[in-house]
Structure formats: C-alpha cells, structure tokens
Amino acid sequence: MRRPLQVVWFKRDLRIVDHRPLALAAAAGPVLPLYIVEPGLWAQRDASGRQWAFAAECLEELAVSLARLGQPLCVEVGEAVKVLGRIHERHGVAGLWSHEETGNGWTYARDLAVSAWAKAAGLPWREERQFGVIRRLKSRNGWAQAWDRDMARPTTPPPEGLVPLGGDWPAQLPSAGELGLAPDPCPHRQAGGRAAALEVLESFLSGRGRDYRREMSSPVTAYGSSSRLSPHLTWGTISMREVAQATWARQRELRMSAAPDAGRWRGSLASFSGRQHWRCHFVQKLEDEPRIEFENLHRAYDGVRPCEADPDRLEAWSRGLTGYPFLDACMRALDAHGWINFRMRAMLMSFASYQLWLPWRESGLHLARKFVDYEAGIHWPQVQMQSGTTGINTLRIYNPVKQGHDQDPDGAFVRAWVPELAAVPDAFLQEPWRWEGATGLDYPAPVVDNAGAMRVARETLHTLRRDSGHKGAARLIATKHGSRKSGLPGAGDRRRGRAKPTDSAQLALDFD
C-alpha cells in the first residue's frame, strides 16, 4: 500500500527556495505539491486579469522547478475544501502544509473553512510563517526585534528531491477567460517567475538602486530606480528573508567601499531596508483586524462620505480624465504598467477621497485591480490612511497641480501619457484650463475645483477630529496598530541605524 500524502498547498509562495513547508513535508513522507485555482477568489472585486497573468507565469516556472525535484505541480480548479476532500478520499492525506496567509476577506473565510475540514478529518494542518507578520499577536511591543530575528534566520534550502508519485495529476492552468476575468491589457507589465525576481533584485542592488532614496518619489525616475520587487513579494517568487539578507550583505560591502558614490548607495539602501519593515508592519494591521478591508478603522468616520460613489466622478478618475494632467498621467501609466510609485499611489487615492469625496472602498477596489502587486494587507490600511479614516494619521491632501510641478518639472511625464495636451505651452501644461487655447483641446475641464474641494474636505475632517470622543478611540487604535521603536539596528548590520515605521509619516502605498 502507498503511504499517505503530505500535501503542500502553495498559495502566494510560488518558489521552492526558503519554503519551509515544502522542506518539512518532504522530510515527513511523499509530497504532493498542490496549487488550487479558486474561481471564487478570482471572482472577487479586487481581482483582475493582469494579476492572474503574472501569477500564471510564476506557476509555470514553479512547475518546472518541482518537476526537476521529481514530482510536478498538481493544479486543481475548484473550492479548496472540495479539492482537498477529493484528494484525501482517493489517495489519503497524512498532513497538510502551507504558509500562513494574510489575504483579503475571501481568503480569510476560506482558510477558516479549510481549518474546520482538516479538524473534522483528523488531519494536521501545519502553517509556517512566511515573513515578519505574527499571527495572534497580543502586543506590538517587541515586534521590530522579532522581525529582525526572523529575517536573520538561515534560508531553507529546497529538498534534494521529491518521491515521484506516478499517476496522471492535472497540471493545466486555466486561462483568464475561463476564470471569468475580463480582458485586461497591461502592455508594460512585469514578468512573473523566480528568475525574473532574482534578476530584479540583483540589478537593483548592483546598479539601479543607487539613487533610490531621491528618485523613488517621481514617476519620471521611479520606474527604473525603485526595486520593482513588490509583485514578486506579493506572489512569493522570492522571500522577504532573501531580500533582507541580500540587502544586508550589500550594505556590509558598502561600509568598506571607498567608491565616490558609496554614500549615495548607503543612504538609498538604508531607506530600502526601512521599507522592508514597513511592508510587514502594514500587513500586520490587516492580520490583526481583518475588518479594515471593509470598515473605517475609526468608526467616527462612518457616514462621513456617501455610501455609493458618484458614478461620473469615479469614471473620470478611473479613466484618467479628471482634467488634472499629472493625476491623469499617473492613472494612465498605472493602467499600462500595473505599477506606479508610492507617492503617486498616495496622490491618486488622496484625490479620490478628498477632492472627489468618493467612498474609499470603491476607489480602493479600482486601484487594487490595477496593481499587479496588490497586497491586501498593505493596500487597505494604506487606502484608509490616505483617506483620513484611521484617526491616527496626519491628514495629507495632495494637490495634483503642485505634485505635477514638483515631480514632473519639465512636463515629460504628462506629455508622454496625456498626448491630448501636445499643443499646450509648457507654462500651462499642469493647468491647461488657464491657457487661452484650452477650448480647442480634446481634454476635459477639471472635474472639480481643486482648491475649493480641498478646503471643504479639510474643514469637514478637522471638525470631526475635534469631537470629544475622537481622541479616546484614536488612542486605542494607536495602541493596537501603531509602531514601536525598538532602538535596535537591523540584524544584518549591527552598527547601522534603520528607519522605523511611524504612523504619522507618509508611507508607501506598496513596497517599492
């Protein structure tokens, strides 16, 4: 008789290196590597064809890597509980192995259902921590030190081999259309897969990242100078531990370097290391309080904005037709790339929430679908942060005209993405309505009065914050979700200080 299977359930950890569940399962018995394509997940409003295209490329490379170990990836389509039940009934399952996942509300409910199934079947489900997020965290005290210790652990090598199971296991990935996903062209999307992740990391640490600190804020420079690791971390083609340790190793090299640009490198990698902490810091928020995907973190903001978005305003913003050139250029660039830098993500969300006064859930869903690197644990806490509903963050209302002048001073970015403005002189490019020839442009007038809308939004929210009950609830939120300053340097460089996450600062809407 065959031994029962150790099922390794791949989710958003599509690699074999530093994959502790795979290594532990292989030591326990014959392994079935399993990926479940869940139509219910891809039917959610935060899912998109561009995300599936990236994930499919990652899965194709993972399948090759597993086949080389001896047992190819099994791909099943359906509900997780039903798929696992069929495998157990037909082949026998000795144990289920996976990484912990902090995903959207749908995956949270699915994991509860799988846990109940495993318990009823008498099967152990062992979940390993994938990065610096701690499940059932009782206090934020000591969180930063725990992150350093976890990232400093040795990476887990892949098994030397997997026992071939034989048989005809399904391996075909469905198309986006078969999953019911709408056509979603994204011509400049990053390629998926571990090989691409390793190339992106190496090119950043050896060349592209030198001016990261000063070039990550502008979309003119950020596409080349940012790490671009975010979709790979989202889908787990590379682990956060690998990124952290590679960063620390490069920082140690730079300490000994006499190169003229070593100082610029050191500053940029200090910022980059800090953002690795920030990434996990924000995912921890959703892990601790899943409701913030759907509800205001501070409940005093319930009912402040309308429950339903103004369809005309939402449409203009979503399509990059607000009449504010720099904002529209950013939305169009995001549509074509599936990525844009953190400051522009913040500006897009801020404009939707303040100037357009749209409910953050609707505008947040649009951005989620556009982001190939959509990470629910970063996205929703940051969406609320940029919308002013956390109760503990400074209100930051971005002026798209000022941002255009600051981040695109010669207008190259706007001209690349808003060709309708080709005839507009440079002096009027960020405010074309002021040009005498504006009436002849095939470009809309501003959808709202920017200055007036900013003023009303600011007054409304500041009035609410002055309410006597606001501060008490805000203190409780800060106690639960606010960062702690550990006072310790990073584990990879004991003499190096590093930026700590702070909820009063402007942080990334995603890891750059």
C-alpha positions as CSV (number, residue, x, y, z in Angstrom):
1,M,0.0,0.0,0.0
2,R,1.2,3.5,-0.8
3,R,2.0,5.9,2.1
4,P,-0.5,8.7,2.6
5,L,0.5,12.0,1.0
6,Q,2.0,15.1,2.6
7,V,0.1,17.8,0.7
8,V,2.0,21.1,0.3
9,W,-0.6,23.7,-0.6
10,F,1.1,26.6,-2.5
11,K,-0.8,29.9,-2.3
12,R,1.2,33.1,-2.6
13,D,4.6,31.4,-2.0
14,L,5.4,30.3,-5.5
15,R,9.0,29.1,-5.1
16,I,11.0,26.1,-3.7
17,V,13.8,28.1,-2.1
18,D,13.2,29.3,1.5
19,H,9.9,27.3,1.5
20,R,9.8,25.7,4.9
21,P,6.5,23.8,4.5
22,L,7.9,22.1,1.4
23,A,11.2,21.1,3.2
24,L,9.4,19.8,6.3
25,A,6.8,17.9,4.3
26,A,9.5,16.2,2.2
27,A,11.2,15.0,5.4
28,A,7.8,13.5,6.6
29,G,6.9,11.5,3.5
30,P,5.9,11.6,-0.2
31,V,4.8,15.1,-1.2
32,L,2.0,16.2,-3.4
33,P,2.8,19.9,-4.4
34,L,-0.6,21.4,-5.0
35,Y,-1.9,24.7,-6.3
36,I,-5.7,25.3,-6.2
37,V,-7.0,27.7,-8.8
38,E,-10.1,29.0,-6.9
39,P,-12.7,30.6,-9.2
40,G,-14.4,32.2,-6.2
41,L,-11.2,34.1,-5.4
42,W,-10.8,35.4,-8.9
43,A,-14.5,36.4,-8.9
44,Q,-13.8,38.9,-6.1
45,R,-13.9,42.6,-6.9
46,D,-10.2,43.1,-6.2
47,A,-9.0,40.5,-8.7
48,S,-8.0,41.2,-12.3
49,G,-6.7,39.6,-15.4
50,R,-3.3,41.2,-15.1
51,Q,-2.8,39.7,-11.6
52,W,-3.7,36.2,-13.0
53,A,-1.3,36.7,-15.9
54,F,1.6,37.4,-13.5
55,A,0.6,34.5,-11.2
56,A,0.3,32.1,-14.1
57,E,3.9,32.9,-15.2
58,C,5.0,32.3,-11.6
59,L,3.2,29.0,-11.5
60,E,4.6,27.8,-14.8
61,E,8.2,28.3,-13.5
62,L,7.3,26.7,-10.2
63,A,6.0,23.7,-12.0
64,V,9.3,23.3,-13.8
65,S,11.3,23.6,-10.6
66,L,9.2,20.9,-8.9
67,A,9.4,18.6,-11.8
68,R,13.2,18.8,-11.6
69,L,12.9,17.7,-8.0
70,G,10.9,14.7,-9.0
71,Q,7.3,15.4,-8.6
72,P,5.5,18.0,-10.8
73,L,3.0,20.5,-9.5
74,C,-0.6,19.4,-9.3
75,V,-3.1,22.1,-10.4
76,E,-6.7,21.7,-9.4
77,V,-9.5,24.0,-10.1
78,G,-12.3,24.4,-7.6
79,E,-13.1,25.1,-4.0
80,A,-10.3,24.3,-1.6
81,V,-12.3,22.2,0.8
82,K,-13.8,20.1,-2.1
83,V,-10.4,19.7,-3.8
84,L,-8.6,18.6,-0.6
85,G,-11.5,16.3,0.3
86,R,-11.3,14.5,-3.1
87,I,-7.5,14.1,-2.7
88,H,-7.9,12.7,0.7
89,E,-10.7,10.3,-0.3
90,R,-8.8,9.0,-3.4
91,H,-5.2,9.0,-2.2
92,G,-5.1,9.5,1.5
93,V,-3.6,12.6,3.1
94,A,-1.3,12.4,6.1
95,G,-0.8,16.1,6.6
96,L,-1.5,19.5,5.0
97,W,1.3,22.0,4.9
98,S,1.3,25.7,3.8
99,H,2.5,29.1,4.7
100,E,0.3,31.4,6.7
101,E,-1.5,33.9,4.5
102,T,-2.8,37.4,5.3
103,G,-5.1,37.9,2.3
104,N,-8.4,39.5,1.6
105,G,-11.6,38.7,3.4
106,W,-12.4,35.9,1.0
107,T,-9.2,34.0,1.7
108,Y,-9.7,34.5,5.4
109,A,-13.1,32.8,5.2
110,R,-11.7,30.1,3.0
111,D,-8.9,29.3,5.5
112,L,-11.4,29.1,8.3
113,A,-13.4,26.5,6.2
114,V,-10.2,24.5,5.4
115,S,-9.3,24.5,9.1
116,A,-12.7,23.2,10.0
117,W,-12.4,20.5,7.3
118,A,-8.9,19.4,8.5
119,K,-10.1,19.2,12.1
120,A,-13.1,17.1,11.2
121,A,-11.0,14.8,9.1
122,G,-8.5,14.4,11.8
123,L,-5.7,15.8,9.7
124,P,-2.9,18.2,10.9
125,W,-2.6,21.4,9.0
126,R,0.8,23.0,9.7
127,E,1.1,26.6,8.7
128,E,4.6,28.3,8.7
129,R,5.2,32.0,9.0
130,Q,6.3,33.3,5.6
131,F,7.6,36.8,6.6
132,G,7.5,39.2,9.5
133,V,3.8,39.0,10.3
134,I,2.9,37.4,13.6
135,R,-0.4,35.6,13.8
136,R,-2.5,36.1,17.0
137,L,-0.2,38.9,18.1
138,K,-1.0,40.1,21.6
139,S,1.0,43.3,21.6
140,R,3.1,45.4,19.1
141,N,5.8,45.6,21.8
142,G,8.9,43.9,20.6
143,W,7.6,43.4,17.1
144,A,10.5,45.1,15.4
145,Q,13.1,43.0,17.2
146,A,11.1,39.8,16.3
147,W,11.2,40.9,12.7
148,D,15.0,41.3,12.8
149,R,15.4,37.8,14.4
150,D,13.1,36.2,11.9
151,M,14.7,37.7,8.8
152,A,18.2,36.8,10.1
153,R,17.3,33.0,10.3
154,P,19.1,31.0,7.6
155,T,17.0,30.5,4.4
156,T,15.6,27.0,4.0
157,P,17.1,25.1,1.0
158,P,14.8,23.1,-1.2
159,P,14.6,19.3,-0.7
160,E,17.2,17.3,-2.5
161,G,14.4,15.5,-4.3
162,L,10.8,14.5,-4.2
163,V,9.5,11.0,-4.4
164,P,7.7,10.6,-7.8
165,L,4.1,9.8,-7.1
166,G,3.2,8.4,-10.5
167,G,-0.2,8.7,-12.0
168,D,-1.8,11.4,-14.1
169,W,-2.0,14.5,-11.9
170,P,-3.7,17.6,-13.5
171,A,-1.3,20.4,-14.4
172,Q,-3.2,22.7,-16.8
173,L,-3.7,26.3,-15.8
174,P,-7.0,27.8,-16.9
175,S,-7.0,31.0,-19.0
176,A,-8.2,34.3,-17.6
177,G,-11.3,34.0,-19.7
178,E,-12.0,30.5,-18.3
179,L,-11.9,32.1,-14.8
180,G,-14.4,34.7,-15.9
181,L,-11.9,37.6,-15.8
182,A,-12.5,40.4,-18.2
183,P,-9.8,41.3,-20.8
184,D,-7.2,43.3,-19.1
185,P,-4.4,44.5,-21.4
186,C,-1.3,45.7,-19.5
187,P,1.4,46.2,-22.1
188,H,4.2,47.1,-19.8
189,R,3.5,44.6,-17.0
190,Q,6.5,43.0,-15.3
191,A,7.2,39.3,-16.0
192,G,6.4,36.8,-13.3
193,G,8.6,33.9,-12.0
194,R,11.6,33.4,-9.7
195,A,14.2,34.0,-12.4
196,A,12.7,37.5,-13.0
197,A,12.6,38.1,-9.3
198,L,16.3,37.3,-8.8
199,E,17.3,39.4,-11.8
200,V,15.3,42.4,-10.5
201,L,16.9,42.1,-7.0
202,E,20.4,41.8,-8.4
203,S,20.0,44.7,-10.8
204,F,18.6,46.9,-8.0
205,L,21.4,46.1,-5.5
206,S,24.2,46.3,-8.0
207,G,23.1,49.2,-10.2
208,R,19.6,50.6,-10.4
209,G,19.2,51.3,-6.6
210,R,22.0,53.8,-6.2
211,D,19.7,56.8,-6.3
212,Y,16.6,55.1,-4.9
213,R,16.3,57.5,-2.0
214,R,16.0,60.6,-4.1
215,E,14.4,59.1,-7.2
216,M,11.6,56.9,-5.8
217,S,9.1,59.8,-5.4
218,S,8.8,60.9,-9.0
219,P,7.2,58.6,-11.7
220,V,9.7,60.1,-14.1
221,T,12.6,58.2,-12.3
222,A,10.9,55.6,-10.1
223,Y,10.2,53.0,-12.8
224,G,13.9,52.5,-13.1
225,S,15.2,53.4,-9.6
226,S,12.7,51.6,-7.4
227,S,13.3,47.9,-6.6
228,R,10.3,46.7,-8.5
229,L,10.2,43.6,-6.2
230,S,6.7,44.2,-5.0
231,P,4.8,41.8,-7.3
232,H,7.4,39.1,-6.6
233,L,6.9,39.5,-2.8
234,T,3.2,39.5,-3.3
235,W,3.2,36.2,-5.1
236,G,6.2,34.8,-3.2
237,T,8.6,34.1,-6.0
238,I,11.2,35.4,-3.6
239,S,11.0,35.6,0.2
240,M,11.3,38.7,2.3
241,R,14.1,36.9,4.1
242,E,16.1,36.5,0.9
243,V,15.6,40.2,0.1
244,A,16.6,41.4,3.6
245,Q,19.7,39.2,3.8
246,A,20.8,40.3,0.3
247,T,20.3,43.9,1.3
248,W,22.3,43.5,4.5
249,A,25.1,41.8,2.5
250,R,25.3,44.7,0.1
251,Q,25.3,47.2,3.0
252,R,28.3,45.4,4.6
253,E,30.2,45.7,1.3
254,L,29.4,49.4,1.1
255,R,30.7,50.0,4.6
256,M,34.2,49.0,3.3
257,S,33.8,50.8,0.0
258,A,35.8,53.9,-1.0
259,A,33.9,54.4,-4.2
260,P,32.7,58.0,-4.7
261,D,29.1,57.0,-4.8
262,A,29.2,54.7,-1.8
263,G,27.5,57.3,0.4
264,R,24.6,57.6,-2.0
265,W,24.3,53.8,-2.0
266,R,24.3,53.6,1.8
267,G,21.6,56.2,2.1
268,S,19.4,54.5,-0.5
269,L,19.8,51.0,1.0
270,A,19.0,52.4,4.5
271,S,15.7,53.6,3.0
272,F,15.1,50.4,1.2
273,S,15.8,48.3,4.4
274,G,13.3,50.5,6.2
275,R,10.6,49.9,3.7
276,Q,11.0,46.1,4.1
277,H,10.0,46.6,7.7
278,W,7.2,49.0,6.7
279,R,5.8,46.3,4.3
280,C,5.3,43.8,7.1
281,H,4.2,46.5,9.5
282,F,1.2,47.3,7.4
283,V,0.3,43.7,6.6
284,Q,0.3,43.1,10.4
285,K,-2.6,45.6,10.7
286,L,-4.9,43.6,8.4
287,E,-3.8,40.3,10.1
288,D,-4.8,41.8,13.5
289,E,-8.0,43.4,12.3
290,P,-9.4,42.0,9.0
291,R,-12.5,44.3,9.1
292,I,-10.4,47.2,7.9
293,E,-10.7,45.9,4.4
294,F,-14.4,46.9,4.6
295,E,-15.0,49.2,7.5
296,N,-13.5,52.5,8.7
297,L,-10.7,51.8,11.2
298,H,-12.0,54.7,13.3
299,R,-15.8,54.3,13.4
300,A,-16.3,58.1,13.9
301,Y,-15.9,58.4,10.1
302,D,-18.9,56.1,9.4
303,G,-21.3,58.1,7.2
304,V,-19.0,61.0,6.5
305,R,-18.7,60.1,2.9
306,P,-21.6,58.8,0.8
307,C,-22.1,55.0,0.8
308,E,-22.2,55.0,-3.0
309,A,-19.7,56.7,-5.3
310,D,-20.7,59.4,-7.7
311,P,-20.5,57.4,-11.0
312,D,-19.4,60.3,-13.1
313,R,-16.6,61.3,-10.8
314,L,-15.5,57.7,-10.3
315,E,-15.4,57.1,-14.1
316,A,-13.4,60.3,-14.7
317,W,-10.9,59.4,-12.1
318,S,-10.6,55.7,-13.1
319,R,-10.0,56.5,-16.8
320,G,-7.6,59.4,-16.2
321,L,-10.0,62.0,-17.4
322,T,-10.2,64.4,-14.4
323,G,-8.9,67.4,-16.2
324,Y,-5.8,67.4,-13.9
325,P,-3.0,66.4,-16.3
326,F,-0.4,65.0,-13.8
327,L,-3.1,63.0,-12.0
328,D,-4.5,61.6,-15.2
329,A,-1.0,60.8,-16.5
330,C,-0.4,58.7,-13.3
331,M,-3.6,56.8,-13.7
332,R,-2.9,56.0,-17.3
333,A,0.7,55.0,-16.6
334,L,-0.6,52.7,-13.8
335,D,-3.1,51.2,-16.3
336,A,-0.3,50.4,-18.8
337,H,2.3,49.1,-16.3
338,G,0.3,47.6,-13.4
339,W,2.6,49.6,-11.1
340,I,3.3,53.1,-10.1
341,N,5.5,54.5,-7.3
342,F,4.3,55.1,-3.8
343,R,3.8,58.8,-3.8
344,M,1.7,58.7,-6.9
345,R,-0.4,55.9,-5.4
346,A,-1.0,58.1,-2.4
347,M,-1.9,61.1,-4.6
348,L,-4.4,59.0,-6.7
349,M,-6.1,57.8,-3.5
350,S,-6.0,61.2,-1.8
351,F,-7.6,62.9,-4.8
352,A,-10.4,60.3,-4.9
353,S,-11.1,60.6,-1.2
354,Y,-10.8,64.3,-0.6
355,Q,-11.3,66.4,-3.8
356,L,-13.8,63.9,-5.3
357,W,-15.2,62.8,-1.9
358,L,-15.6,59.2,-3.1
359,P,-16.0,56.3,-0.6
360,W,-12.6,54.7,-0.2
361,R,-13.8,51.2,-0.7
362,E,-14.9,51.9,-4.3
363,S,-11.8,53.8,-5.4
364,G,-9.6,51.3,-3.4
365,L,-11.1,48.4,-5.4
366,H,-10.2,50.1,-8.7
367,L,-6.6,50.6,-7.7
368,A,-6.5,47.0,-6.3
369,R,-7.4,45.6,-9.7
370,K,-4.8,47.8,-11.5
371,F,-2.0,46.8,-9.2
372,V,-0.2,43.6,-10.3
373,D,1.4,43.8,-6.9
374,Y,-1.8,44.1,-5.0
375,E,-1.2,43.0,-1.4
376,A,-4.4,43.3,0.7
377,G,-2.5,43.8,3.9
378,I,-0.7,46.8,2.6
379,H,-3.4,48.2,0.4
380,W,-6.4,48.5,2.7
381,P,-4.6,50.1,5.7
382,Q,-2.9,52.5,3.3
383,V,-6.2,53.3,1.5
384,Q,-7.7,54.3,4.8
385,M,-4.6,56.2,5.8
386,Q,-4.7,58.2,2.6
387,S,-8.5,58.8,3.1
388,G,-8.1,60.1,6.6
389,T,-10.2,57.4,8.3
390,T,-7.7,55.8,10.6
391,G,-8.0,58.5,13.2
392,I,-4.2,58.3,14.0
393,N,-2.6,59.7,10.8
394,T,-2.0,63.3,9.7
395,L,-4.4,64.4,7.0
396,R,-2.4,64.6,3.8
397,I,-4.4,66.1,0.9
398,Y,-2.3,66.0,-2.3
399,N,-2.6,68.9,-4.7
400,P,-2.2,67.3,-8.2
401,V,-1.1,70.6,-9.7
402,K,1.7,71.1,-7.2
403,Q,2.7,67.5,-7.5
404,G,3.0,67.9,-11.2
405,H,5.3,70.9,-10.9
406,D,7.3,69.1,-8.2
407,Q,7.6,65.7,-9.7
408,D,7.4,66.4,-13.4
409,P,9.1,69.8,-13.7
410,D,9.7,69.7,-17.4
411,G,6.4,68.0,-18.2
412,A,7.9,64.9,-19.9
413,F,5.7,62.5,-18.0
414,V,2.5,64.4,-18.7
415,R,3.3,64.7,-22.4
416,A,4.1,61.0,-22.6
417,W,0.7,59.9,-21.1
418,V,-1.7,62.7,-22.0
419,P,-0.9,63.4,-25.7
420,E,-4.1,65.4,-26.0
421,L,-2.1,68.3,-24.4
422,A,0.7,68.3,-27.1
423,A,-0.2,71.8,-28.2
424,V,-0.3,73.3,-24.7
425,P,2.8,75.5,-23.9
426,D,5.0,74.3,-21.0
427,A,3.9,77.2,-18.8
428,F,0.3,76.0,-18.8
429,L,0.8,72.2,-19.0
430,Q,-0.2,71.4,-15.4
431,E,-3.1,73.8,-15.6
432,P,-4.3,73.8,-19.2
433,W,-7.6,75.4,-18.4
434,R,-5.6,78.7,-17.9
435,W,-4.4,78.6,-21.5
436,E,-6.3,80.7,-24.0
437,G,-6.4,77.8,-26.4
438,A,-7.9,75.4,-23.9
439,T,-11.3,75.3,-25.5
440,G,-10.0,73.6,-28.6
441,L,-8.4,70.7,-26.7
442,D,-9.8,67.2,-26.7
443,Y,-9.4,67.1,-23.0
444,P,-11.9,67.7,-20.2
445,A,-12.2,70.7,-17.9
446,P,-11.4,69.9,-14.3
447,V,-14.0,67.6,-12.8
448,V,-14.0,69.7,-9.5
449,D,-12.5,72.9,-8.3
450,N,-9.3,71.6,-6.7
451,A,-8.7,74.4,-4.1
452,G,-12.4,74.5,-3.0
453,A,-12.7,70.8,-2.7
454,M,-9.5,70.5,-0.7
455,R,-10.7,73.2,1.7
456,V,-14.1,71.6,2.3
457,A,-12.6,68.2,2.9
458,R,-10.1,69.5,5.3
459,E,-12.6,71.5,7.3
460,T,-15.0,68.6,7.4
461,L,-12.5,66.1,8.8
462,H,-10.8,68.5,11.2
463,T,-14.2,69.4,12.7
464,L,-14.9,65.7,13.2
465,R,-11.4,65.2,14.8
466,R,-12.1,67.9,17.3
467,D,-15.1,66.0,18.7
468,S,-14.5,64.9,22.3
469,G,-15.0,61.2,21.6
470,H,-12.5,61.1,18.7
471,K,-9.2,61.1,20.7
472,G,-10.2,58.3,23.1
473,A,-10.9,55.9,20.2
474,A,-7.8,57.0,18.4
475,R,-5.6,56.2,21.4
476,L,-6.9,52.7,21.4
477,I,-6.2,52.3,17.7
478,A,-2.7,53.6,18.1
479,T,-2.1,51.2,21.0
480,K,-3.2,48.2,18.9
481,H,-1.7,49.2,15.5
482,G,0.9,51.8,16.0
483,S,4.6,51.0,15.5
484,R,7.1,50.8,18.3
485,K,10.6,52.0,18.0
486,S,12.8,49.1,19.0
487,G,16.0,51.1,19.3
488,L,17.9,48.2,17.7
489,P,19.8,48.3,14.4
490,G,19.0,45.8,11.6
491,A,20.1,42.2,12.2
492,G,22.3,42.3,9.1
493,D,24.3,45.3,10.3
494,R,24.6,45.9,14.0
495,R,26.1,49.3,13.6
496,R,23.6,50.6,11.2
497,G,20.6,52.5,12.3
498,R,17.4,52.0,10.3
499,A,14.2,53.8,9.7
500,K,11.3,52.6,11.9
501,P,7.8,52.6,10.7
502,T,5.8,55.5,12.0
503,D,2.1,56.1,11.6
504,S,2.5,59.8,11.5
505,A,4.7,59.8,8.4
506,Q,3.8,59.5,4.7
507,L,4.5,55.8,3.9
508,A,4.3,53.8,0.8
509,L,1.0,52.5,-0.6
510,D,3.1,49.5,-1.5
511,F,6.6,48.2,-1.3
512,D,8.8,49.9,-3.9
